[in-house]
Amino acid sequence: MDVDTRVVPANERSDYWHESVCDQFVQLLVTPASRNLQGRIHALDFADTHVRRIAGTEHRFQRRELDIRRGGDPEQLNIVFVNRGSTAVEQDGRSVALQAGSFTFYDSGRPFDFRTRGEFDYTIVLLPKHRLDLPETTLRDSTIRPRSALGGVGRVARRLIGSFAVPGREALGPTQAGAIEDALLATVRPLIAVDEPPLDASMLVVTARAHIQQHLGDPDLSPRTVAAACAISPSYLHRLFDTEPLTVAAFIREQRLRTALELLTSPAHRRDSIAEIGAACGIVDPASFSRMFRSRFGVSPRDLRRGASVQHI
């Protein structure tokens, strides 16, 4: 979903923006600094995890006690990455000044106050607390502390999350969405500790898997391009996957075929041709797609659509 104040008349812009921000986040008091209001939101959801890219002119965003009483507690811990501008954030008696390249956590269940200085651009992830599986005391201690996204795990998280918050992305099927949600949570969870942990091999594997899930439709996706996205060498990427059930290439192939199976059996894609579904999964040659699919599932794409059953999952 995309929101853009430029699509509505100037006299309706303030109400439209306020309603849109509250709809995409939580109930808030939204106060633009000037009448020359501009704002954009790009929204993408992965099951219970929500990614939002929001940008605009100077603003103040306040979550008050009355807003919480009116809208309830969504039970979310949020992480905000600052892409542009500077912002002062307050919650729980703590305050932090954020610049481009920094991030912090905040909790939608308690009052907070964002004050931007000039134009701003954020990427925000709304994380379901029940999926984080961490004590409430740990979650509370993590909020409103300045963190850097220029190195370590913060850089990995920013790079991964930023790749999703791009307008024009097609909606994902349940298999891809679930896998990406798992990757997002696994990437963010280590950051919740007050002291950021060092970047380790398991985090790089999580990043590689998430990049693959997000780029299955790219026919040029390969171990080489995955390694480049993770800022590591192809040989190191292969070593990272030595302890995984599948090699990098085999993981790419498996995810492509599982996504194809999902699309072929989805009512929403029944009018898509088999060739179109193969191409959407990064396999542009129909003959190769049919051969790979039959080898993996014991049935051809055409026979599957005619009612044949998958022989092995």
C-alpha positions as CSV (number, residue, x, y, z in Angstrom):
1,M,0.0,0.0,0.0
2,D,1.2,3.5,-0.8
3,V,0.1,6.8,0.7
4,D,1.1,10.2,-0.9
5,T,-0.4,13.6,0.1
6,R,0.2,14.9,-3.4
7,V,-2.8,12.9,-4.7
8,V,-5.3,14.8,-2.7
9,P,-6.4,18.5,-2.8
10,A,-4.5,20.9,-0.5
11,N,-7.5,21.6,1.6
12,E,-8.0,17.9,2.3
13,R,-4.3,17.0,2.8
14,S,-4.1,17.4,6.6
15,D,-7.0,15.1,7.4
16,Y,-5.9,12.6,4.8
17,W,-2.4,12.5,6.2
18,H,-3.5,12.2,9.8
19,E,-5.8,9.3,9.1
20,S,-3.3,7.6,6.9
21,V,-0.5,7.8,9.5
22,C,-2.8,6.5,12.3
23,D,-4.1,3.7,10.0
24,Q,-0.6,2.5,9.1
25,F,0.9,2.8,12.5
26,V,-1.1,3.5,15.7
27,Q,-3.4,6.3,17.0
28,L,-1.3,9.4,17.1
29,L,-1.4,13.2,17.3
30,V,0.2,14.2,14.0
31,T,1.3,17.9,13.9
32,P,3.0,19.2,10.7
33,A,5.3,22.2,11.3
34,S,3.9,24.2,8.3
35,R,0.9,24.3,6.0
36,N,3.1,23.1,3.2
37,L,2.5,19.5,4.3
38,Q,4.0,16.7,2.3
39,G,4.1,13.1,3.3
40,R,4.5,9.6,1.8
41,I,4.2,6.1,3.2
42,H,5.0,2.8,1.6
43,A,3.7,-0.2,3.5
44,L,4.6,-3.9,3.3
45,D,3.4,-6.7,5.6
46,F,4.9,-10.0,6.3
47,A,2.3,-11.9,8.4
48,D,2.4,-10.2,11.8
49,T,5.5,-8.0,11.1
50,H,5.0,-4.7,9.2
51,V,7.6,-2.6,7.4
52,R,6.8,1.0,6.8
53,R,8.8,3.7,4.9
54,I,7.6,7.1,5.8
55,A,9.0,10.5,4.7
56,G,7.8,14.1,4.7
57,T,8.2,17.7,5.8
58,E,9.0,18.7,9.4
59,H,6.6,17.0,11.9
60,R,5.8,16.1,15.5
61,F,4.3,12.7,16.2
62,Q,2.9,12.1,19.7
63,R,1.5,8.9,21.2
64,R,-0.4,10.1,24.2
65,E,-2.2,8.2,27.1
66,L,-5.6,9.1,25.6
67,D,-4.5,7.7,22.2
68,I,-3.6,4.4,23.9
69,R,-6.9,4.3,25.7
70,R,-8.7,5.0,22.5
71,G,-6.8,2.6,20.2
72,G,-5.5,0.0,22.7
73,D,-2.0,-1.5,23.0
74,P,-1.0,-3.3,19.7
75,E,1.7,-5.2,21.7
76,Q,4.5,-4.1,19.3
77,L,8.1,-3.2,19.7
78,N,9.2,-0.9,16.9
79,I,12.6,-0.2,15.4
80,V,13.1,3.1,13.5
81,F,16.0,3.6,11.1
82,V,16.7,7.2,10.1
83,N,17.5,7.5,6.4
84,R,17.5,11.3,6.3
85,G,17.3,14.3,8.6
86,S,17.5,14.3,12.4
87,T,14.9,13.5,15.0
88,A,14.6,13.8,18.8
89,V,12.7,10.9,20.4
90,E,11.4,10.6,24.0
91,Q,9.8,7.7,25.9
92,D,10.0,6.3,29.4
93,G,11.8,9.4,30.7
94,R,14.6,8.8,28.2
95,S,15.5,10.9,25.1
96,V,17.7,10.3,22.2
97,A,18.8,12.4,19.2
98,L,18.9,10.4,16.0
99,Q,20.8,11.3,12.8
100,A,20.9,9.6,9.4
101,G,22.5,6.2,9.8
102,S,21.3,5.7,13.4
103,F,18.3,3.8,14.9
104,T,16.5,3.1,18.1
105,F,13.6,1.0,19.5
106,Y,10.4,2.3,20.9
107,D,7.2,0.8,22.2
108,S,3.7,1.5,20.9
109,G,2.1,0.5,24.2
110,R,3.5,3.6,26.0
111,P,3.5,7.3,25.2
112,F,6.3,8.6,23.0
113,D,7.2,11.8,21.2
114,F,9.0,12.2,17.9
115,R,10.2,15.7,16.8
116,T,11.8,16.0,13.4
117,R,14.2,18.8,12.5
118,G,13.3,19.6,8.9
119,E,12.4,16.9,6.4
120,F,12.6,13.3,7.5
121,D,12.8,9.8,6.1
122,Y,12.4,6.7,8.2
123,T,12.2,3.0,7.8
124,I,10.2,1.5,10.6
125,V,9.5,-2.1,11.5
126,L,6.5,-2.9,13.7
127,L,7.5,-6.1,15.5
128,P,5.0,-8.4,17.3
129,K,6.2,-8.9,20.8
130,H,4.8,-12.5,21.0
131,R,7.1,-13.5,18.1
132,L,10.2,-11.9,19.8
133,D,9.9,-14.4,22.7
134,L,11.9,-12.1,25.1
135,P,11.1,-10.9,28.6
136,E,9.2,-7.6,29.0
137,T,12.0,-6.2,31.1
138,T,14.4,-6.8,28.2
139,L,12.1,-5.1,25.7
140,R,11.6,-2.1,28.0
141,D,15.3,-1.7,28.6
142,S,16.0,-1.7,24.8
143,T,14.0,1.4,24.0
144,I,15.3,4.9,23.3
145,R,18.9,4.1,23.2
146,P,21.0,5.4,20.3
147,R,22.4,2.7,18.0
148,S,24.5,2.9,14.8
149,A,23.3,1.2,11.6
150,L,26.7,1.9,9.9
151,G,28.4,-1.3,11.0
152,G,27.9,-4.7,12.7
153,V,24.5,-6.2,13.1
154,G,22.8,-2.8,12.8
155,R,24.2,-2.4,9.3
156,V,23.0,-5.9,8.4
157,A,19.5,-5.2,9.7
158,R,19.3,-1.8,8.0
159,R,20.4,-3.3,4.7
160,L,18.0,-6.2,4.9
161,I,15.0,-4.2,6.0
162,G,15.7,-1.4,3.5
163,S,15.6,-3.8,0.6
164,F,12.0,-4.6,1.5
165,A,10.8,-1.0,1.9
166,V,10.9,-0.2,-1.8
167,P,7.8,0.9,-3.7
168,G,6.7,-1.3,-6.5
169,R,7.4,-4.6,-4.8
170,E,4.9,-7.3,-5.7
171,A,2.9,-8.9,-2.9
172,L,4.4,-12.1,-1.7
173,G,2.8,-15.5,-1.2
174,P,2.5,-17.0,2.3
175,T,5.6,-19.1,2.0
176,Q,7.9,-16.2,1.0
177,A,6.2,-13.8,3.5
178,G,6.6,-16.3,6.4
179,A,10.2,-16.9,5.5
180,I,11.0,-13.2,5.3
181,E,9.2,-12.5,8.6
182,D,11.4,-15.2,10.3
183,A,14.5,-13.6,8.8
184,L,13.5,-10.1,9.9
185,L,12.8,-11.3,13.5
186,A,16.1,-13.3,13.6
187,T,18.0,-10.3,12.4
188,V,16.4,-7.8,14.8
189,R,16.2,-10.0,17.9
190,P,20.0,-9.7,18.7
191,L,19.8,-5.9,18.5
192,I,17.3,-5.8,21.4
193,A,20.0,-6.4,23.9
194,V,21.4,-3.1,25.4
195,D,24.9,-4.0,24.2
196,E,25.0,-4.8,20.5
197,P,26.5,-8.3,19.8
198,P,29.2,-8.8,17.2
199,L,28.3,-9.8,13.7
200,D,28.5,-13.5,13.4
201,A,28.2,-16.2,10.7
202,S,24.7,-17.1,11.6
203,M,23.5,-13.5,11.0
204,L,25.1,-13.5,7.6
205,V,23.3,-16.7,6.7
206,V,20.0,-15.1,7.8
207,T,20.7,-12.1,5.6
208,A,21.6,-14.3,2.7
209,R,18.4,-16.4,3.0
210,A,16.3,-13.2,3.2
211,H,18.0,-11.7,0.2
212,I,17.3,-14.9,-1.8
213,Q,13.6,-14.9,-0.7
214,Q,13.2,-11.3,-1.8
215,H,14.8,-11.7,-5.2
216,L,13.6,-15.1,-6.4
217,G,12.1,-13.5,-9.5
218,D,15.5,-12.3,-10.7
219,P,16.8,-14.8,-13.2
220,D,20.4,-13.5,-12.5
221,L,20.1,-14.5,-8.8
222,S,23.1,-16.6,-7.9
223,P,25.6,-17.3,-5.2
224,R,27.7,-14.5,-6.6
225,T,25.0,-11.9,-6.4
226,V,23.9,-13.1,-3.0
227,A,27.5,-12.7,-1.7
228,A,27.7,-9.2,-3.2
229,A,24.5,-8.2,-1.4
230,C,25.9,-9.5,1.9
231,A,29.3,-7.7,1.3
232,I,31.2,-10.9,1.5
233,S,33.1,-13.1,-1.0
234,P,31.4,-16.0,-2.8
235,S,33.9,-18.4,-1.3
236,Y,33.0,-17.2,2.2
237,L,29.3,-17.5,1.4
238,H,29.8,-21.1,0.4
239,R,31.7,-21.8,3.6
240,L,28.9,-20.3,5.6
241,F,26.4,-22.8,4.0
242,D,28.6,-25.8,4.6
243,T,26.7,-26.5,7.8
244,E,23.3,-25.8,6.3
245,P,21.0,-28.5,4.9
246,L,21.4,-27.1,1.3
247,T,24.1,-25.3,-0.6
248,V,23.5,-21.7,-1.7
249,A,22.5,-22.8,-5.2
250,A,20.3,-25.6,-4.0
251,F,18.6,-23.3,-1.5
252,I,17.8,-20.8,-4.4
253,R,16.5,-23.6,-6.5
254,E,14.4,-25.1,-3.7
255,Q,12.8,-21.7,-2.8
256,R,12.0,-21.0,-6.5
257,L,10.3,-24.4,-6.9
258,R,8.4,-24.2,-3.6
259,T,7.1,-20.7,-4.6
260,A,6.1,-22.0,-8.0
261,L,4.2,-24.8,-6.3
262,E,2.4,-22.2,-4.2
263,L,1.5,-20.1,-7.2
264,L,0.3,-23.0,-9.3
265,T,-2.1,-24.1,-6.6
266,S,-3.3,-20.6,-5.7
267,P,-6.8,-19.5,-7.0
268,A,-5.4,-16.0,-7.2
269,H,-3.0,-17.2,-10.0
270,R,-5.1,-19.7,-11.9
271,R,-5.2,-17.4,-14.9
272,D,-1.4,-17.1,-15.0
273,S,0.3,-19.3,-17.6
274,I,2.8,-21.9,-16.5
275,A,5.5,-20.0,-18.3
276,E,4.5,-16.8,-16.5
277,I,4.7,-18.5,-13.1
278,G,8.1,-20.0,-13.9
279,A,9.4,-16.6,-15.0
280,A,8.0,-15.0,-11.8
281,C,10.2,-17.5,-9.9
282,G,13.3,-16.7,-11.9
283,I,13.1,-19.7,-14.3
284,V,12.5,-18.1,-17.6
285,D,12.9,-21.2,-19.9
286,P,9.5,-23.1,-19.8
287,A,11.1,-26.4,-20.6
288,S,13.7,-26.1,-17.9
289,F,11.0,-25.0,-15.4
290,S,8.8,-28.1,-16.3
291,R,11.8,-30.4,-16.0
292,M,13.0,-29.0,-12.7
293,F,9.5,-29.0,-11.2
294,R,8.8,-32.6,-12.2
295,S,12.2,-33.7,-10.8
296,R,11.5,-32.0,-7.5
297,F,7.8,-32.9,-7.0
298,G,7.2,-35.9,-9.2
299,V,4.6,-34.2,-11.3
300,S,4.7,-31.7,-14.1
301,P,3.2,-28.2,-13.7
302,R,0.6,-29.0,-16.3
303,D,-0.5,-32.3,-14.7
304,L,-0.6,-30.6,-11.3
305,R,-3.1,-28.0,-12.7
306,R,-5.1,-30.9,-14.1
307,G,-5.6,-32.4,-10.7
308,A,-2.5,-34.6,-10.2
309,S,-1.1,-34.8,-6.7
310,V,2.4,-33.8,-5.7
311,Q,4.4,-37.0,-5.1
312,H,6.9,-35.7,-2.6
313,I,7.3,-32.4,-0.7
